[in-house]
């Protein structure tokens, strides 16, 4: 079964490292998903660069990327995106969200998303405990590990959202929705350790400390589960494709 994924690009790598990663986050997602489905095809809607959002009814599946923005930021497309997410959910278009994507979907559907000021920045490799195992989530795992870079969090979930995985730092780190076919993760399976370290170095001094950067580097001794997460996401989308 072939699958076409429309990537809603909501952010770019920091300016300090943008030349090193000129194709940005969509290229990272394409490389990730092709590990598990070489036949998958992609298109990008560069929202941050001014592209208009397409009619969700014309799309097979959606992914919303990470961004340096928060859902509370006053940028021209933020409210439009949230309204569009609500419409896509009503149309039951299968949808994925990563980091900011995870947060903006929750916000659009009634959750509370804010800076987790007391917990501060999450960086490095984080491990999450899996709370349930839907049929599409194969192979099953009790935990998974992924690189993160965030301060904002989903502090309370929307009605119809089930916590799929979390930990003490981020209790709502993965959500699956019953009201629409939506799956979202706080972590970044599309990011390599090299990119994450470049990202942390670019943010060293503001907002990250040298100690945080050093601890993040040490945490990468633990392997990631990026490919496993990619398989879960692809299988979730295929299990929820709308019948034509």
PyMOL commands that set and color helices and strands:
alter all, ss='L'
color gray80, all
select helices_A, chain A and resi 15-21+24-34+47-49+56-58+78-90+100-108+193-202+210-219+226-239
alter helices_A, ss='H'
color red, helices_A
select strands_A, chain A and resi 4-9+41-46+61-64+94-98+112-115+122-130+143-150+152-156+161-166+174-177+182-185
alter strands_A, ss='S'
color yellow, strands_A
deselect
rebuild
show_as cartoon
